[in-house]
């Protein structure tokens, strides 16, 4: 009888472990889109923003994901630094970090932008959260010195922290009026489609890297 009880207890424990593993596997991959109005979906309707369309595109590829929208219109790298801890919850597996455009438009020193993004990447690394750094480019009218200093921030930090890099978040949309709102800065719904289509392979690769290392 003792053997039977021991076997039964072991079998129940085995089933419990299997159930826990199955439950863990059933959890969706958690992504947070952390940025400014470009991430928040400024001027767009429900389900038209970047995070919603990215989630739909990833699911269409067969990936079980959630993509939380932690974008705040008007946010700068300093504002992002101040809210990072509470905007990115525990359990997040990948952050798409998109900040710097508003700093650039206000002429904030590239050194300050670099410092803030560096600190955010360091904090996320400490929390063992992978980052896909979505780069921005400076407007030419700010002059070559500022442009060179600003544009170098994103590839430099991606190398420093071994983070995935998407060089220009507005690739394919910047300078294309048909893909922008009337303000000439923010993408319209078609522009978001273009952004998602272009960044999708990089996001898929980042997800695979996280899952392969876990």
C-alpha positions, 0 to 999 in steps of 0.5 A, a space after each residue: 500500500 505504501 508503494 501505491 501511495 508513493 506512486 500516486 503522489 509522484 504521479 499527481 506531482 508529475 501531472 501538476 508539473 506538466 500542467 504548470 509547464 503547459 500553463 507557462 507555454 500558454 502565456 502570450 509573449 508580452 511586448 510594450 511599445 514605449 514612446 511618444 505620439 508616434 507610438 501612442 497613435 496620435 490622430 488615429 482611430 481605434 485599432 489604427 495605432 502602431 501597437 494594435 496593428 503590430 499585434 495583429 500582424 504578429 498574430 497573423 504570423 502565428 505568434 501569440 503576443 500582446 503589445 501594450 501601448 505605453 506611448 505618451 504624446 509629447 513625451 521626451 526622453 526625460 519624460 520617458 526616463 521618469 515614467 519607465 519603471 511604472 510604464 513597463 510592468 514586470 513580466 514584460 519580455 520585450 520593449 520597443 523603445 521609441 523616444 527622442 523625436 520631441 527632444 530633436 524638434 525642441 533642439 534638446 542637446 543630443 548629449 542629454 538624449 543619449 544620457 536618458 536613453 542610456 539610462 533607460 536601456 541600463 534599467 531595462 537590462 538590469 530587469 532582464 527585459 530585452 529592447 528593440 531600439 527604434 531610432 530617429 533621425 534629426 531634421 536637416 535644418 538643425 545643422 550637420 553637427 546636431 544631425 551627426 550627434 543625434 543620429 549616432 545615438 541609436 546605433 551606438 547605444 544598440 551596440 553598447 547594450 547588445 540591443 536590437 536596432 531598427 534604424 528609423 521608426 518612420 522609414 518609408 513614411 517620412 516625407 510621404 504626404 500620402 502616408 501622413 496626417 495633415 501636420 506632416 509629421 505623424 503617420 496616418 492609418 496607411 502610414 502605420 501599415 507601412 511602418 508595421 510592414 517594414 519593422 515586422 521582420 526586426 520584431 520577429 527576430 527580436 522575439 525569436 532571440 528572447 525565446 531562444 535565450 529563455 
